[in-house]
């Protein structure tokens, strides 16, 4: 009933609550039925259908159960099946270890299964070396990764990772971009690097200057006597002594959808196909390529 929750008056439920509030009334909550984790969704569908059959004007936009989502629009059955198959095919086995001894405790089929059974969060971050442990007793690794528990290096600087773990963490990041180095005189490709970090280590040129050159920022035409570009992304056409930003007209927009474990679920060839699934294009553009969750997914936009 707070004003912040009732500001979206195009939602039928909020209109009804606003009406009650303006007339000095409060909603009454009564228990209709009780269930458990196996049948609560079926009970919700049953009672919504029953009350609508009796003629009550409910504010529910969906039939309830698994088809309810935050946007109020049910997902198509084929979409749900595709998401399930994609998640199953992309899931990686995860191993749980003891911090003190490094002994294997249990193996799980996926990160989701590990978090559900252990009731621990941040399992994916532990597997990607972003966190040291999950809880105080355990740490997790993807199956086949034999890297043990990583101790804290320096108390005063706050360094938590070894050089090897930092490199693995950066190389596993889903939004990492490859870098291409070109000659200014001949426009010829000299070398390709897997990341800005690798380009800086190999050439001794500050990654900030390389990044500014790749992004086409003003007065950042070159770095260290070379010009740099992101591989497969936007490009800049070289004319004389200047670099001019040109958006490729022959390339379509590709939107990639990742789950909370940074595993690719689906690719869309246009923003219209994304909105047809019930997602907001404005919100996706706002959070894309920023490693911020929207509707429990990470998003990436590539041209």
N, C-alpha and C positions, 0 to 999 in steps of 0.2 A: 504493500500500500504506500510505499515511500514515493515521493515525486520522481526520483531518478528512474524507478521501475515503471512508471506510468507515462513517460514522455512520448512513447511510440503509440499514438492513438489510432493508427491504422490497423492495429492488431485487435481483433474482436474481444479477446479476454481483457485487454487494458481498457477498452471502452466501457465494458460492464463494471469493472472495478472503479473506474473514474466516476461512473454514475452513482455507485454506492457511496463513495467518499463524499461526493457533493451533497448527498442527502443525509449525511451523518450515519450511514450504515456500515456494517462490517460483514464480510463473507463468513458463512458458517461451514465448518468442515466436519463431516460425519463419515465414519467407516462403513463402507458398503460391503466389503468382502475382505478376506485375508488369504494370502497365498504364500508360496515359497519361491525360490529361485528357478524352479522348473516350470511354473505355470502362471507367474504374475503377469506376463505379457498377454497370455490368452485371456486372463480375467479382465484385463484392461480393454481389450478388443470387444469382449462380450458385453461389458457394461456400457461402453460408448454406443455400441450398436443397439442395445436394448432401450436406452433412454431416447435415442433418436427415433426408434420405432414407436415409442409411446408418445412422441410429439414434442419432446423437450427440445428447445433451441440451445443446444450446447455450443460452446466456443471452441471446441476442438477442431483443428483444421485437418487432422488425419484420423485414421481408424484406430491408431494406437499401436502398441507392441513394437515390433522391429521396424515397422515402416515409418515411425515417427522420427523426425530429425529437427535440428534447431531452426531450419528455414521453414518448417511447416509444410514441406513438400515431400511426399514419399519417394524413395528411390525406386527405380525400375528393377524388377526381378533380375533381368539380364545384367544390369549394372552391378547388383549385389554379387551375383555369381562371378562376374569378371574380377571384381575386387578381391573376392575370396581366393580365386585361382591364382591371381597375381601375387597375393600375399604368401600363399603356400609355396609357389614356385621360387619366390625370391627369399624366403626365410632361411636363415643360417643357424645351424646347431650352436648352442652356447654351453660352455662348461663352467661349473662353479667350483672354486678352490678355497681352501683355508689359507688365511693370511700368514699364520705362524709357520705352518709346515709346507704349504704349497700342495697339499694332498687334494686329489680330485674328490669332490663331494658327490656331485651328480651332473648328468648331462641332460640338456633340454633340447627340444626340437627347434625352438625359436626363442627370441627375446621376450615375446608376449607370454609364452608358457612359463618362462623362468620368473617373470614378474608376478604372474598370477599365483604360482605355487609357493614361492618364497615370500610373497607380500613385500617385496623390496622394489624401490624405484631406482631410476638412473642406471639400469643394467646396460643399456646401449652406450651410455657415456663412459662407463667403466670399460667396456669392450674396445672403445675407440680411444682409450687413454686420456679422456677428458677428466675423469675422476679416478682416484686411486682405488677406492673400495666402495662397496654397497653395504652399509652398516659398518661395524667395527671388526667383524670376524671373517668376511668373505670378499673375494674379488672375482670378476668374471672375464672370460676370454672367448672369442670365437673359436670353434673347434679347429684344431690345426695350428693355432697360434700358441707357441710355447713360451712366450714372454711372461716371466714371473711377476711377482709383486714388486711395484716400483716404490722405493723409499723416497722420502723427502730429502733433497740435496742440501739446501742451505736454509736455515731458519730465518735469517735476517732478510734475505732477498725474496723468500717465499717461493723458490723454484721447486716444483713438484715432480718434474719429469726429467728423464735422461734425454740426451740428444736423439737417441734411437726412437724413444717413445714419442717425442715431439714430431719427428719426421713421419712416423706412421700415422699420427693423428692428422697431420696436414694432408698426407696423400690419400687418406680415407674420406676426407670431407667431400660431400657430393657436389658442392658449388665451386670446387677448385678449377681454375682455368689454366690451360697450357699457354705458353708464351712463345712467340716467334721473333727472332732477331734478324733484321735486314740491313743491308749495306745502303747508305745514303746515296753513294755515287752510282751504283749499278742497279739498285732496287732488287738485289739478289738475296735469297734466303741464306743466312749464314748458319743458324743453329736453332733448334727447338728445345724448349725447357718445359719440364712438367709442372712447374709452379714459379711464382715470383721469388720464393725463397731460394730455389735452386738457381735461378738466373742471377740472383745477387751473389750467391756463393761462388759461382763459376766465373763471373765477369768482374766482380768487385764493384759493380755499379749499384747505387742505393735502390732498393726495391720501390721506394716512394716515387723516384724519378721515372723508373720503368713503368710503374702503374699509371702515372699521370700521362705518359706518352701513349700508352695503350688506350686510355680513355679519351684521348684527343683534347685534353685541356688546353686552354689558351696559353701561348708562350712555352708550351712543352712539346715542341716538334720532334725532339730527339733526346737521347740520354746516353752519355759516354761515347758520342760519335756514331751512334747507330739509331735507327728508329725501330720501334717495337709495336707489336700488335697481338691482341688476343686471338688464339687460333679458333677459327670457325664462328666467330661472333661478328660484331660490327667491324667495318674496315674504313680506312681513310685513304683517299686517292692522293697520290703525290703529284703536285704541279709546281715545277720550278723549285723554289726554295720554301714553299709552304705546304702544309698538310691540311687538306680540306675534308671535313667530316661529311660522309655520304651514307645515307641510309639505303641499304640494298633493296631495290624495288622488286627484284625477281625472287626474293626469299620470303616465305610466309612465316608467320609467328608460330612458335611451338611452345606449348605450356606443359611442363612436366610436374607430375604430382608424386610426392614422396610421403611415406608413412612416418611415424614418430621415430623410427629407427633409421631414417634416411635411406630407405629402400624404395627404388622406383616402382610405382604402382601402375601408372598409366601416362600416356602422352596424348595431348590434344593438338590438333593441327590448326585450331582457331579458337578465339575467345568465345565465339557463339556456342561451340560444342560444350564448353565448360559451363556456360550459363544454363544450357539445356539440362544439365545434371543438377541444377538447383543451387549453384554457387554464385557469389557476387563478384562480377568482374572488377568492380572498383576496389573491393577489399583484397582481391588477389594481386592487382597491380600495386597496391599499397605495401603488401607484405612480401611480394615475390623477391627472390634473390637476397633476402635479409635474414634468413634462418629464423623466421618467426612463424609460429604455428597459426594457421587459420582453419577452423573446423577440424582440428586434430590432424592436419596435413601440412607439410612444407611444400612450397611452390617455387618453381623456377621458370622464367620466361626467356626464351632464346629466339633470336631473329636469324 
